[in-house]
Amino acid sequence: MPQVIGHRGAAGTYPENTMASFRRAFELGVDGIEFDVHRTADGHLVVIHDPTVDRTTSGSGLVMAMTLEQLRALDAGSWKDPRFAGERVPTLQEVVRAAPPGVRLYLELKAGSVHYPGIEEQLVEVLKAEGALERTQVSSFDHRALVKLKEICPELPLGMLTSSNLVDPVGMAKAIGCEAIHPFWAWVTPEYVEAAHAAGLKVNCWTVNDPMAIGLVQNAGVDGIITDYPERLVNR
C-alpha cells in the first residue's frame, strides 16, 4: 500500500493549509501531510498555497507584502464553510509542532512564483531548530531552489515536482540529488515507476482524488499518493 499523503491536510472537506485541515488528516491516520510555504514581509515562514491571500482568506494582496500580524488577522476558513470561521494561516513552526511522531512532512517551497531571497537558508534553519530535518521532504517546481538546498544541507531529503511529462525525470532528479520524484499522476505508468525505483528514487504522485485514478497509480507501484481526500485511501 502506498503512503497516504494528505494534500494541504484534508483539503477536499476542510479549508486547505489550516490547522483544522491538518488535524483532520492526522485523525484519519495519514502517513504524511503535504503543505506549501511562503514568507511574510517581516520574515516569517507561513503555510499557504497561493502567492496572494485572495482565494483562501477574507483578505486580498500578496503574502510577501503582509506582516505576520496582518496575515493572522484574516479569516482562512469561512471561504470553505461557515463552520470553519476563525481559522488562521499557520506558521511553519505551528504545523511542524502539531504533526504527531511518525507523520512525514512533505513541504513544497514556493520559491518560483515569487522571489524570496535567502528563503532556502531560512527554511533549513527552521527545520533544524525544530528537529524536523529527517522527517521532512522538501519539494519544489523551482529546481534551482532544490539545487541550492542540496548545497546548503546535503542531508535534507528532496523531492522534484513536475507538472509536465519530462523526457528524463529520473536523470534530472538524480542530478539534483533528490530522493523522490513528485509527478502529476496522469504521467505515471508502471514503466515510469520501475525506472525511478531502479535509480533509487521514490515516486509520490499528485493530486489523486478520483477512485479510478487512485487504482491506476496503485497498480503502477507508486510509493506515495498525495490526495485531497485521504479518507478514500486510509481504509483501502
C-alpha positions as CSV (number, residue, x, y, z in Angstrom):
1,M,0.0,0.0,0.0
2,P,1.4,3.4,-0.9
3,Q,1.8,6.1,1.7
4,V,-1.3,8.2,2.1
5,I,-0.3,11.9,2.0
6,G,-2.9,14.5,2.9
7,H,-2.8,17.3,0.3
8,R,-2.8,20.6,2.3
9,G,-4.2,18.4,5.1
10,A,-7.6,17.1,4.2
11,A,-8.3,19.8,1.6
12,G,-11.3,18.1,0.0
13,T,-13.5,18.7,3.0
14,Y,-11.6,21.2,5.2
15,P,-10.1,24.6,4.4
16,E,-6.7,23.9,2.9
17,N,-3.4,24.5,4.8
18,T,-5.2,25.3,8.1
19,M,-4.7,23.7,11.4
20,A,-8.3,22.3,11.2
21,S,-7.4,20.6,7.9
22,F,-4.1,19.2,9.3
23,R,-5.8,17.9,12.4
24,R,-8.4,16.2,10.3
25,A,-5.7,14.5,8.3
26,F,-4.0,13.3,11.5
27,E,-7.3,11.9,12.8
28,L,-7.7,10.0,9.6
29,G,-4.3,8.3,10.1
30,V,-2.3,9.7,7.2
31,D,1.3,8.7,6.7
32,G,2.2,12.3,5.8
33,I,0.9,15.8,5.0
34,E,1.7,18.0,2.1
35,F,1.7,21.8,2.5
36,D,3.1,25.0,1.0
37,V,5.4,27.6,2.3
38,H,5.6,31.3,1.6
39,R,7.3,34.2,3.5
40,T,5.7,37.3,5.1
41,A,7.0,40.9,4.8
42,D,8.6,40.6,8.2
43,G,10.3,37.3,7.5
44,H,8.0,34.6,8.9
45,L,7.6,31.3,7.0
46,V,3.9,30.6,6.7
47,V,1.8,27.8,5.3
48,I,-0.4,28.9,2.4
49,H,-0.5,27.8,-1.3
50,D,-1.1,30.9,-3.4
51,P,1.3,33.9,-3.6
52,T,-1.8,36.0,-2.7
53,V,-4.4,35.6,0.1
54,D,-7.4,36.3,-2.1
55,R,-8.6,32.8,-2.8
56,T,-8.3,31.2,0.7
57,T,-8.8,34.1,3.1
58,S,-11.0,37.1,3.8
59,G,-8.4,39.5,2.6
60,S,-6.6,40.4,-0.6
61,G,-3.0,41.1,-1.6
62,L,0.4,39.4,-1.7
63,V,1.6,37.3,1.2
64,M,5.0,38.7,0.8
65,A,3.6,42.3,1.3
66,M,1.9,41.5,4.6
67,T,3.3,41.2,8.1
68,L,2.5,38.1,10.1
69,E,0.2,40.1,12.3
70,Q,-1.7,41.3,9.2
71,L,-1.9,37.8,7.8
72,R,-3.1,36.3,11.1
73,A,-6.0,38.8,11.2
74,L,-7.5,37.2,8.2
75,D,-10.2,34.5,8.2
76,A,-8.8,31.5,6.4
77,G,-11.7,29.2,7.0
78,S,-15.1,30.8,6.1
79,W,-14.4,30.6,2.3
80,K,-14.8,26.8,2.6
81,D,-17.7,26.7,5.1
82,P,-19.0,29.0,7.8
83,R,-18.3,26.4,10.4
84,F,-14.5,27.0,9.8
85,A,-14.8,30.7,10.6
86,G,-11.8,31.9,12.6
87,E,-9.2,29.6,11.1
88,R,-5.9,31.4,10.5
89,V,-2.9,31.0,8.2
90,P,-0.5,29.0,10.3
91,T,3.3,29.4,10.6
92,L,5.6,26.6,9.5
93,Q,6.6,26.1,13.2
94,E,3.0,25.5,14.2
95,V,2.4,22.9,11.6
96,V,5.7,21.1,12.4
97,R,4.9,21.0,16.1
98,A,1.4,19.8,15.6
99,A,2.3,16.8,13.5
100,P,2.3,13.5,15.5
101,P,5.5,11.5,15.6
102,G,5.8,9.2,12.6
103,V,3.9,11.6,10.3
104,R,6.1,12.7,7.5
105,L,6.2,16.3,6.3
106,Y,6.1,17.0,2.6
107,L,6.9,20.7,2.3
108,E,6.5,22.5,-1.0
109,L,8.7,25.5,-1.1
110,K,7.1,28.3,-3.2
111,A,10.3,29.8,-4.4
112,G,9.4,30.2,-8.1
113,S,6.1,32.1,-8.2
114,V,7.7,34.9,-6.2
115,H,11.2,35.7,-5.2
116,Y,12.2,35.3,-1.6
117,P,16.0,36.0,-1.3
118,G,17.6,33.6,1.2
119,I,14.5,31.5,1.9
120,E,16.4,28.3,1.4
121,E,18.8,29.1,4.2
122,Q,16.0,30.2,6.4
123,L,14.0,27.1,5.8
124,V,16.9,24.9,6.7
125,E,17.5,26.9,9.9
126,V,13.8,26.5,11.0
127,L,13.8,22.7,10.3
128,K,17.0,22.2,12.2
129,A,15.7,24.3,15.1
130,E,12.5,22.2,15.2
131,G,14.4,18.9,14.9
132,A,12.4,18.1,11.8
133,L,15.1,17.6,9.1
134,E,14.9,13.8,9.0
135,R,11.1,13.6,8.7
136,T,10.7,16.5,6.2
137,Q,11.0,16.2,2.4
138,V,11.2,19.5,0.6
139,S,9.9,19.7,-2.9
140,S,9.6,22.5,-5.4
141,F,8.8,23.2,-9.0
142,D,11.7,25.6,-8.8
143,H,14.5,23.1,-9.4
144,R,17.2,25.7,-8.8
145,A,15.9,26.1,-5.3
146,L,16.3,22.3,-4.8
147,V,19.9,22.6,-6.1
148,K,20.6,25.3,-3.6
149,L,19.0,23.4,-0.7
150,K,21.2,20.4,-1.5
151,E,24.3,22.6,-1.4
152,I,23.2,24.2,1.9
153,C,22.1,21.0,3.6
154,P,23.1,17.7,1.8
155,E,21.2,15.6,4.3
156,L,17.9,17.3,3.7
157,P,15.6,14.9,1.7
158,L,14.3,16.5,-1.5
159,G,11.5,15.7,-4.0
160,M,11.4,17.0,-7.6
161,L,8.0,18.3,-8.5
162,T,7.0,18.0,-12.2
163,S,3.8,19.1,-13.9
164,S,4.8,18.2,-17.4
165,N,5.8,14.9,-19.0
166,L,9.6,15.3,-18.9
167,V,11.9,13.5,-21.2
168,D,14.2,12.3,-18.4
169,P,12.7,13.0,-15.0
170,V,14.8,10.3,-13.4
171,G,18.0,11.8,-14.7
172,M,17.0,15.3,-13.6
173,A,16.1,14.1,-10.1
174,K,19.4,12.2,-9.7
175,A,21.4,15.2,-11.0
176,I,19.8,17.4,-8.3
177,G,20.3,14.9,-5.6
178,C,16.7,14.1,-4.9
179,E,15.3,11.1,-3.1
180,A,12.0,11.2,-4.9
181,I,10.0,12.5,-7.9
182,H,6.6,14.1,-7.4
183,P,4.9,13.9,-10.9
184,F,1.4,14.8,-11.8
185,W,-0.5,11.5,-11.5
186,A,-1.5,11.2,-15.2
187,W,2.1,10.8,-16.3
188,V,2.7,7.8,-14.0
189,T,3.0,4.4,-15.6
190,P,4.5,1.1,-14.3
191,E,7.5,1.8,-16.6
192,Y,7.9,5.3,-15.1
193,V,7.9,3.9,-11.5
194,E,10.2,1.0,-12.5
195,A,12.8,3.4,-13.9
196,A,12.6,5.6,-10.8
197,H,13.0,2.6,-8.5
198,A,15.9,1.3,-10.5
199,A,17.6,4.6,-9.9
200,G,16.9,4.5,-6.2
201,L,14.1,7.1,-6.3
202,K,10.6,7.0,-4.8
203,V,7.5,8.2,-6.7
204,N,4.9,10.3,-4.9
205,C,2.2,11.5,-7.3
206,W,-0.2,14.4,-7.0
207,T,-3.1,15.1,-6.7
208,V,-5.1,11.9,-6.9
209,N,-8.8,12.1,-5.9
210,D,-10.8,10.0,-8.3
211,P,-11.2,6.3,-7.3
212,M,-10.2,5.1,-10.8
213,A,-7.1,7.3,-10.8
214,I,-6.2,6.0,-7.3
215,G,-6.4,2.4,-8.6
216,L,-4.3,3.2,-11.6
217,V,-1.4,4.7,-9.6
218,Q,-1.6,2.0,-7.0
219,N,-1.3,-0.6,-9.8
220,A,1.7,1.3,-11.2
221,G,3.5,0.8,-7.9
222,V,3.9,4.4,-6.6
223,D,5.3,4.9,-3.2
224,G,3.0,7.7,-2.1
225,I,-0.3,9.2,-3.1
226,I,-1.0,12.9,-2.5
227,T,-4.7,13.4,-2.2
228,D,-7.3,15.9,-1.1
229,Y,-9.4,13.0,0.3
230,P,-7.2,10.9,2.5
231,E,-10.3,9.2,3.8
232,R,-10.7,7.5,0.5
233,L,-7.3,5.8,0.9
234,V,-6.6,5.1,4.6
235,N,-9.0,2.2,4.9
236,R,-8.4,0.6,1.5
